[in-house]
């Protein structure tokens, strides 16, 4: 039996991006994070699973408490993963970040970065 704990479509408004002008105004970053647990949660005890609130807290820590603007979505995904992999019951993590207002050469498309991590 496999258990996954996730938080989907969590939008954070922040001033991050590669270009300097992206640091002037907040823009949306949409996170979907899925985790797979090592063991089946037992005894109706939150300590035996991963609280999806912990996922939201990890995202907020990375996005809202950064000392300086984060330039790459890849860095954001890696930092969220670094926090969540410390949870003892997490076997794998999948982070997807969408940047709907990414500066593209012309209208159309959705900028996305995904990261996969496994304890193996």
N, C-alpha and C positions, 0 to 999 in steps of 0.2 A: 504494500500500500504506500502510495506517495502523497505527501501533503505539500501544497504550495501555499505560501502566504504572499499577498501582493497588495500594491497600491497603484491604481491606474489613473491616468489623466489628472495628475496633481499639478496644477499650474502655479508657478512661482514667478512673481514679477521682480526683476533684478537688472542691474546695470553691468552686464558681462558681454564679452564678444571680442573678436580679434581687432576690430577697428576702433580707433579712439572715439569716434562719434557715437559708438554703441554704449559708451560709458556715461553719456550725458543724460539719457532718459531710460527709464525702466522699460523692459520688453518682456513678453511672456516666454517662459521655458516650461514645457509640458513633460513631466516625468511619469513613466510607467515602470515600476520595479516589481519583478517577480522573484521570489526565493523558493527553493526547495529545501525541505527540512531533512536532517540526517535520520531522525527517529520520529516515530509516531507520537504526537502529544498525548500524554496520559493524565488521568485524574482531574480533568477539567482545571488544570493549573496553567496559568499564563506563563509561568517560568519554564514550562516544558515546550514552549513553542516560540514563535517570533511574533511580537505584537506589531500589527501593521502601523500602529502609531510610531514605532521605532523607525520605520522606513521614512515616514514623514519628517520625523525629527532629524534623521541623517541628511535628508535633502535640504532642510532648512539650515542646518549647520553649515553645509557646504556653500549654499547659495547666498544666504543672508549674513553669514558671519565671516566671509572671506576678507582677508586683510587688504586685498587689491583685486581689481577685476580679473576674472578667470577668462583667458583668451579662447580656449578650445572646449567644445562639448566633450571631447574625449577626456580631458582633465576633470571635468565635472563628474562624469560617469565613474572614473577611476577613484575619485575621492569619496563618493557615496559608497562604492564597493568596499573601500578600505575600512570604513566605519562598520558596515553591516557584516563583513566577514569575521569580525571579532565576536559575534554572537555564536555561542558554542553549538547551537543546534542547526546552523545554516550549512547546507551541503553545496548549494550553488546559488548564483545570483545572475539575473538578467536585468540590465538597465537599458531603458530606451529613453532618449531625450529628443523631443521635437522642438524646433525653433521656428514657429510660424512666421515671424517677421525678419527672418535672416536676410541680410542684404544680398540679393541675387541680381544678375545682370538684367533680367526682365521678369515681369510677373509670371507666376506659375511655379508649382513644385513646393515641396515641404522638406526642409532640411532636417535630417535625422541622423543620430549616432546611436549605435547599440554596442553594449559590452556584455560579454559572457565570462563568468568566473566560476571555477569549480574547485572544491577543496582537494580534489585528487592530486 
